């Protein structure tokens, strides 16, 4: 198998601005053979997967939920064809052959419809579990979005005279029982990447089901697996924004800076509180295999972006990122029998594991343990279980703010943070950090979240 110099992922918002993708990513500072030896892994155009599954933010149902309720899904699929073909018209000026592109997506959705009809019939029979059938339906529907965007980019490049290979990992016409890794290796083994640009779908079909484990974050998993398979030295993610020292929508673009350099440990800390530079299960293989990851702003091609490596440690002690979330619930478990007793924490963790709930923050005292979880994971049955095991269990909706950096173990950081919050009337409800001090976590009231991020961003030095 030929190695590729870079594997690059293009997010959905960026893909929708396809003219900028061509100018700022594909062709930027490259001509002739310099265009080749790159693999681009593409997400669906913005909003398309929402039509097929459900709106990621609002939960508004898409085609998938017609199947869930065993209702007719044929007209909704026809509507999707119309919407995607209407979307195709936006890119005709870039060189997209509308007749070819419209024919491709209509054929792909019609093929998907046949598979979905078979699944619906099996589901109606009552002989198999709903879960396995519906999961297969999600896989089929999700794959349509990446096939659509990937084919369009491939077609435009071909029509511009660029040798381009469409790497369709959706497996619609390949029924071999491959795992995702096997499918990727099988497809790429016969491609000479040095002589072509590869446009690969962010969805990859496999026996394990890529959505079963990763849901809507699957395109980064495909991206990571391809980078490992072709032994890329560099992996690049093109986003609509920089990986910044704070959320520009909260603090203002003028009040934050690109991180520039950091390590995979910091990337994991960011992912843990929902500010993903990359999905943690995509980053780990890259880290283990020594692949350098770069996060770039697709709309500022001249900027080198943020470079993430395994061993980077800032030469100067500094904070790199202020982030957090206001979508948490803290559970405080109190029992006077905890003090000096062995196993109280173990019992709590066993209860959490039984209900498949992970936590992102934990603090302890002699007879109480406070644990913060994502609000979306909250389960009343867990609370009932904990109340049966301990004297008092209280819950509160909260926010967490985090001070993160690869080298910030210095006197005064915590004091500066606490002082900045106090000056703005923000009380710290709980807090903590591990010995390595890459992430200082402070729990505050949910209504104080925005002000806390702004206050910390003003107080900390990112230079």
PyMOL commands that set and color helices and strands:
alter all, ss='L'
color gray80, all
select helices_A, chain A and resi 12-16+18-26+32-35+48-52+63-68+74-94+98-125+130-159+180-188+193-195+210-229+248-251+253-255+264-272+280-288+336-338+344-354+375-377+380-389+413-423+446-459
alter helices_A, ss='H'
color red, helices_A
select strands_A, chain A and resi 6-10+38-42+164-167+197-201+234-239+261-263+292-297+306-309+321-334+361-364+368-374+392-404+430-432+439-445
alter strands_A, ss='S'
color yellow, strands_A
deselect
rebuild
show_as cartoon
